[in-house]
Amino acid sequence: MTDAQLSPLRAEVREFLRAEIDSGAFTPDVDSWMTGFDPTFSRRLGERGWLGMTMPTDYGGRGRTPVERFVVTEEMLAHGAPVAAHWIADRQMAPGILSNGTEQQRRRYIPGISTGTVYFAIGMSEPDAGSDLAGVRTRATDNGDSWTISGTKVWTTGAHIAHAMVLLARTDGTPDDRQQGLSQFVVDLPHPDIEIRPIRSIDGQAHFNEVVFHDAVVDSSALLGRRGHGWQQVMSELAFERSGPERYLSTLPLLRAWSDHLREHGATPNQRVTLGRLTAQAWALRQMSRQVARELSDEGKPDVLAAMVKDLGSTFEGDLVTAIRDASGIVPRREGGTHLERLLAQSVLHTPAFTLRGGTNEILRGIVARGLGIR
């Protein structure tokens, strides 16, 4: 679809968001897709048809294209809207369940994701594996009519509010088998034998969690996709996770606020250069991310390009914070400051996570190298 064809949708989303801001429904924030938990806002998006956009109508979705979904998510992030409650479910769990799930799983979860009333967490990272996803040790033991899961997941965003988790666990072999023997499960939450422990960030928030499976028993129907095909399924899902506009727009509300500040108070030549450079970089990353959306629309598998977007985008997010802090001379203030000072303070505190979440940049560069045939 062309920009002209997408313009009515973009205008509709912008009008909605500006009205929400003007009414005080939310205040624009950085990293809103990670920290902005607002179930009421998520439900309002579902009512407008802006969740589950690419899901078939048979499962409660809207039957629209990834490019149309890109427009909506881009505007949400640019306006710093509180989208964290539904973000993971809508971004990758719905497509993953649609591709790999049983008919029962599709009908159980996708309609709720599309209405903004069902939230998901991702059970991938582990304390002893770091970014080495193939080294997971969480094990699921087959009991015939059920599975017993034991192990620990960490940095699990939103597990404390999630209704379910898509879990990667080892069903066969040992950690030395690497990608072999891994399977995915849809585990409903809360569960009496699953402990969710908050992990507090430096800003005092607790959107991360450690999740401990104390021999938790789940029904055999919890298996997602084929046993032993978990690695291949996860790699397909990561294209959705790593390529989206959240990989370079987390700090765009800060850039917009600084731009407004310069427009009101004037800018030095150096500040103009900095603003222009940051804007140009954001635009280039936007074009890359849109290309991923186009390839997904064509049912492609843009794994390498998605890894590049995440690598370059998350680096840009941190560079943007540093550049604005240096060029503006503004002192970050979490309490008692202006909106710009508060956004800068939040951005400074969140910057260390940008290049870690979704896979460290070092891991992603290895994926790109293999995709280019140089590793």
C-alpha positions as CSV (number, residue, x, y, z in Angstrom):
1,M,0.0,0.0,0.0
2,T,1.2,3.5,-0.8
3,D,1.5,6.3,1.8
4,A,-1.5,8.0,0.1
5,Q,-3.6,4.9,0.7
6,L,-2.5,4.8,4.3
7,S,-3.1,8.5,5.0
8,P,-6.7,8.2,6.2
9,L,-5.7,5.5,8.7
10,R,-2.8,7.5,9.9
11,A,-5.0,10.6,10.3
12,E,-7.6,8.7,12.2
13,V,-5.0,7.3,14.7
14,R,-3.4,10.7,15.2
15,E,-6.7,12.4,15.8
16,F,-7.6,9.7,18.4
17,L,-4.2,10.1,20.2
18,R,-4.2,13.8,20.3
19,A,-7.7,13.8,21.8
20,E,-6.5,11.2,24.4
21,I,-3.5,13.5,25.3
22,D,-5.7,16.6,25.4
23,S,-8.2,14.9,27.7
24,G,-5.4,13.8,30.1
25,A,-6.0,10.1,29.4
26,F,-2.2,9.7,29.2
27,T,1.0,11.8,29.2
28,P,3.5,10.9,26.4
29,D,6.3,8.8,27.7
30,V,9.5,7.2,26.5
31,D,9.7,3.4,26.3
32,S,5.9,3.3,26.5
33,W,5.7,-0.2,25.0
34,M,7.7,-1.5,27.9
35,T,6.4,0.5,30.9
36,G,3.0,1.9,29.9
37,F,0.6,-0.6,31.3
38,D,-3.0,0.7,30.9
39,P,-5.6,-2.1,30.3
40,T,-8.3,0.5,29.8
41,F,-6.4,2.1,26.9
42,S,-5.7,-1.3,25.4
43,R,-9.4,-2.2,25.4
44,R,-10.2,1.1,23.7
45,L,-7.7,0.2,20.9
46,G,-9.3,-3.2,20.6
47,E,-12.7,-1.5,20.2
48,R,-11.4,0.6,17.4
49,G,-10.0,-2.4,15.5
50,W,-6.3,-1.5,16.1
51,L,-5.3,-4.8,17.8
52,G,-5.2,-8.1,16.1
53,M,-5.1,-6.2,12.8
54,T,-3.4,-8.9,10.8
55,M,-5.4,-11.8,12.3
56,P,-8.1,-13.4,10.2
57,T,-11.6,-12.3,10.9
58,D,-12.6,-15.9,11.7
59,Y,-10.5,-15.6,14.9
60,G,-11.7,-12.1,15.8
61,G,-9.0,-10.3,13.9
62,R,-9.4,-7.5,11.4
63,G,-7.9,-9.1,8.3
64,R,-5.6,-6.1,7.5
65,T,-2.0,-6.0,6.3
66,P,1.2,-5.8,8.3
67,V,1.8,-2.4,6.7
68,E,-1.4,-1.1,8.0
69,R,-0.5,-2.4,11.5
70,F,2.9,-0.7,11.1
71,V,1.1,2.7,10.7
72,V,-0.9,2.2,13.9
73,T,2.0,1.0,16.0
74,E,4.3,3.7,14.6
75,E,1.8,6.5,15.7
76,M,1.3,4.9,19.1
77,L,5.0,4.9,19.8
78,A,5.6,8.3,18.4
79,H,3.0,9.7,20.7
80,G,4.3,7.8,23.7
81,A,1.0,6.0,24.2
82,P,0.6,3.4,27.1
83,V,0.6,0.2,25.0
84,A,2.6,-2.2,27.1
85,A,-0.3,-4.3,28.4
86,H,-1.2,-5.7,25.0
87,W,2.1,-5.2,23.2
88,I,3.7,-8.6,23.3
89,A,0.5,-10.5,22.7
90,D,-0.4,-8.4,19.6
91,R,3.1,-8.2,18.2
92,Q,4.2,-11.8,18.1
93,M,2.1,-14.1,20.2
94,A,-1.0,-13.8,18.0
95,P,1.0,-14.4,14.8
96,G,2.9,-17.3,16.5
97,I,-0.3,-19.0,17.6
98,L,-1.9,-18.4,14.2
99,S,1.1,-20.1,12.5
100,N,1.7,-22.9,14.9
101,G,-1.2,-23.3,17.2
102,T,-4.1,-25.8,17.1
103,E,-7.5,-24.7,16.2
104,Q,-8.5,-24.8,19.8
105,Q,-5.5,-22.5,20.8
106,R,-6.3,-20.1,18.0
107,R,-9.9,-19.7,19.1
108,R,-9.0,-19.5,22.7
109,Y,-6.4,-16.8,22.6
110,I,-6.5,-14.7,19.4
111,P,-10.0,-13.1,19.9
112,G,-9.0,-11.9,23.4
113,I,-5.7,-10.5,22.0
114,S,-7.7,-8.7,19.3
115,T,-10.0,-7.1,21.9
116,G,-7.1,-6.0,24.1
117,T,-8.3,-8.2,27.0
118,V,-5.7,-11.0,26.9
119,Y,-2.0,-10.3,27.6
120,F,1.0,-12.5,27.1
121,A,4.5,-12.8,28.4
122,I,7.5,-14.4,26.6
123,G,9.4,-17.2,28.5
124,M,12.8,-17.3,26.7
125,S,15.7,-15.8,28.6
126,E,17.2,-17.8,31.5
127,P,19.7,-16.9,34.3
128,D,22.4,-19.2,33.0
129,A,21.9,-18.7,29.3
130,G,21.9,-14.9,28.8
131,S,21.5,-14.2,25.2
132,D,22.4,-17.8,24.3
133,L,18.8,-18.8,23.6
134,A,19.8,-22.3,22.5
135,G,21.3,-23.0,25.9
136,V,18.0,-23.0,27.8
137,R,17.7,-25.5,30.6
138,T,14.0,-25.2,31.5
139,R,12.6,-28.7,30.9
140,A,9.2,-30.0,30.1
141,T,8.7,-33.7,30.8
142,D,6.0,-35.6,28.9
143,N,3.6,-37.4,31.2
144,G,1.3,-38.6,28.4
145,D,-1.8,-36.5,29.1
146,S,0.2,-33.6,30.6
147,W,3.6,-31.9,30.9
148,T,5.6,-31.1,34.0
149,I,7.7,-28.0,33.6
150,S,10.7,-27.1,35.8
151,G,13.2,-24.3,35.5
152,T,13.5,-20.5,35.6
153,K,12.9,-17.7,33.1
154,V,14.2,-14.2,33.7
155,W,13.7,-10.6,32.3
156,T,10.1,-11.7,31.6
157,T,8.3,-8.5,30.8
158,G,4.8,-8.2,32.1
159,A,4.5,-11.7,33.5
160,H,2.8,-10.2,36.6
161,I,-0.2,-9.0,34.5
162,A,-0.1,-11.7,31.7
163,H,-2.9,-14.1,31.2
164,A,-0.6,-16.6,29.5
165,M,3.0,-17.1,28.6
166,V,4.6,-18.7,25.5
167,L,7.4,-20.8,26.9
168,L,10.5,-22.2,25.3
169,A,11.6,-25.4,27.1
170,R,13.7,-28.5,26.4
171,T,11.6,-31.6,25.8
172,D,14.3,-33.9,24.5
173,G,18.0,-34.3,24.9
174,T,20.3,-32.0,26.9
175,P,21.5,-28.4,26.7
176,D,24.5,-29.6,24.8
177,D,22.1,-30.4,21.9
178,R,21.6,-26.7,21.4
179,Q,18.8,-26.0,19.0
180,Q,17.6,-29.6,18.9
181,G,15.0,-30.9,21.3
182,L,13.3,-27.5,22.1
183,S,9.5,-27.0,22.1
184,Q,7.1,-24.2,22.8
185,F,4.1,-24.2,25.2
186,V,1.2,-21.9,25.9
187,V,1.0,-21.8,29.7
188,D,-1.9,-20.0,31.4
189,L,-1.3,-17.7,34.3
190,P,-1.5,-17.5,37.2
191,H,-0.6,-21.0,38.0
192,P,-0.3,-22.4,41.6
193,D,3.2,-23.9,40.9
194,I,4.6,-20.9,38.9
195,E,6.2,-18.2,41.0
196,I,6.5,-14.7,39.6
197,R,9.1,-12.5,41.3
198,P,9.4,-8.8,40.4
199,I,12.8,-7.4,39.2
200,R,13.0,-3.7,40.0
201,S,14.8,-1.5,37.5
202,I,17.0,1.4,38.5
203,D,14.0,3.7,38.2
204,G,12.1,1.7,40.8
205,Q,9.6,0.1,38.3
206,A,9.0,-3.6,38.1
207,H,7.9,-4.5,34.6
208,F,10.6,-7.3,34.5
209,N,10.1,-10.6,36.4
210,E,11.8,-13.8,37.3
211,V,9.5,-16.7,36.7
212,V,10.1,-20.0,38.5
213,F,8.4,-23.2,37.4
214,H,8.2,-25.5,40.5
215,D,7.3,-28.7,38.6
216,A,4.3,-27.0,37.2
217,V,1.8,-29.4,35.5
218,V,0.0,-28.2,32.3
219,D,-2.3,-30.1,30.0
220,S,-0.9,-31.9,27.0
221,S,-2.9,-29.4,24.8
222,A,-0.4,-26.6,26.0
223,L,2.2,-27.8,23.4
224,L,2.4,-25.1,20.7
225,G,3.3,-26.4,17.3
226,R,5.4,-29.6,16.8
227,R,7.5,-31.2,19.6
228,G,11.1,-30.5,18.9
229,H,10.4,-27.6,16.5
230,G,10.6,-24.8,19.1
231,W,13.8,-23.3,17.8
232,Q,12.4,-22.9,14.3
233,Q,9.2,-21.4,15.6
234,V,10.9,-18.9,17.9
235,M,13.2,-17.8,15.0
236,S,10.1,-17.0,12.9
237,E,8.5,-15.1,15.8
238,L,11.6,-13.0,16.4
239,A,11.2,-11.3,13.0
240,F,8.1,-9.7,14.5
241,E,9.9,-8.8,17.8
242,R,13.1,-7.4,16.4
243,S,12.0,-5.4,13.4
244,G,9.1,-3.3,14.6
245,P,9.2,0.5,15.1
246,E,9.7,0.1,18.8
247,R,13.3,-0.8,18.0
248,Y,14.0,2.8,17.1
249,L,11.0,4.9,18.4
250,S,11.3,4.2,22.1
251,T,12.9,7.6,22.6
252,L,11.1,9.5,19.8
253,P,8.9,11.3,22.4
254,L,12.1,12.8,23.8
255,L,13.2,13.9,20.3
256,R,9.8,15.5,19.6
257,A,9.8,17.3,23.0
258,W,13.3,18.7,22.3
259,S,12.3,19.8,18.8
260,D,9.3,21.6,20.3
261,H,11.6,23.2,22.9
262,L,14.0,24.4,20.1
263,R,11.1,25.8,18.1
264,E,9.9,27.8,21.1
265,H,13.3,29.0,22.5
266,G,15.5,29.0,19.4
267,A,18.3,26.7,18.4
268,T,22.1,27.2,18.0
269,P,23.7,26.0,14.7
270,N,25.1,23.0,16.5
271,Q,21.7,22.1,17.9
272,R,20.2,22.3,14.4
273,V,22.8,20.0,13.0
274,T,22.2,17.5,15.9
275,L,18.4,17.6,15.3
276,G,18.8,17.2,11.6
277,R,21.2,14.2,12.0
278,L,18.9,12.4,14.5
279,T,15.9,13.0,12.3
280,A,17.7,11.6,9.2
281,Q,18.8,8.5,11.1
282,A,15.3,7.9,12.4
283,W,13.9,8.2,8.9
284,A,16.4,5.7,7.5
285,L,15.5,3.2,10.2
286,R,11.9,3.8,9.5
287,Q,12.4,2.8,5.8
288,M,14.2,-0.4,6.9
289,S,11.4,-1.3,9.3
290,R,8.7,-0.6,6.8
291,Q,10.5,-3.0,4.4
292,V,10.2,-5.7,6.9
293,A,6.5,-5.1,7.2
294,R,6.2,-5.3,3.4
295,E,8.1,-8.6,3.3
296,L,5.9,-10.0,6.0
297,S,2.9,-8.9,3.9
298,D,4.3,-10.9,1.1
299,E,4.7,-13.9,3.5
300,G,8.5,-13.6,3.4
301,K,11.0,-14.3,6.2
302,P,13.0,-11.2,6.7
303,D,15.1,-12.6,9.6
304,V,18.4,-10.9,8.6
305,L,16.8,-7.5,7.9
306,A,14.9,-7.7,11.2
307,A,18.2,-8.4,13.0
308,M,19.7,-5.4,11.3
309,V,16.8,-3.1,12.3
310,K,17.1,-4.2,15.9
311,D,20.9,-3.7,16.0
312,L,20.9,-0.3,14.3
313,G,17.7,0.9,15.9
314,S,18.5,0.1,19.5
315,T,22.0,1.7,19.1
316,F,20.3,4.8,17.6
317,E,18.0,5.0,20.6
318,G,20.9,5.3,23.0
319,D,22.8,7.6,20.8
320,L,19.8,9.9,20.6
321,V,19.7,10.3,24.4
322,T,23.4,11.1,24.6
323,A,23.2,13.5,21.7
324,I,20.3,15.5,23.1
325,R,21.8,15.5,26.6
326,D,25.1,16.9,25.2
327,A,23.6,19.4,22.8
328,S,20.8,20.7,25.0
329,G,22.6,21.3,28.2
330,I,19.4,20.3,30.0
331,V,19.7,18.6,33.4
332,P,17.6,15.4,33.6
333,R,15.0,15.6,36.4
334,R,12.6,12.8,37.3
335,E,10.8,14.9,39.9
336,G,9.8,18.6,39.7
337,G,11.2,19.2,36.3
338,T,9.6,20.1,32.9
339,H,8.2,17.5,30.6
340,L,11.4,17.6,28.6
341,E,13.6,17.2,31.7
342,R,11.5,14.2,32.9
343,L,11.6,12.5,29.5
344,L,15.4,13.0,29.4
345,A,15.7,11.5,32.9
346,Q,13.7,8.5,32.0
347,S,15.6,8.0,28.8
348,V,18.9,8.1,30.6
349,L,17.7,5.4,33.0
350,H,16.3,3.1,30.3
351,T,19.3,3.4,27.9
352,P,21.3,0.4,29.2
353,A,18.5,-2.0,28.3
354,F,18.1,-0.8,24.7
355,T,20.8,-3.0,23.2
356,L,20.0,-6.0,25.4
357,R,16.3,-6.7,25.0
358,G,15.3,-8.8,22.1
359,G,18.8,-10.3,21.9
360,T,22.0,-8.5,22.4
361,N,23.5,-6.6,19.5
362,E,26.5,-8.9,19.4
363,I,24.2,-11.9,18.9
364,L,22.3,-10.1,16.2
365,R,25.4,-9.2,14.3
366,G,26.2,-12.9,14.2
367,I,22.8,-13.6,12.7
368,V,23.5,-11.0,10.0
369,A,26.9,-12.4,9.3
370,R,25.5,-15.9,8.8
371,G,22.7,-14.5,6.6
372,L,25.3,-12.8,4.4
373,G,27.4,-16.0,4.2
374,I,30.5,-14.5,5.9
375,R,30.3,-16.6,9.1
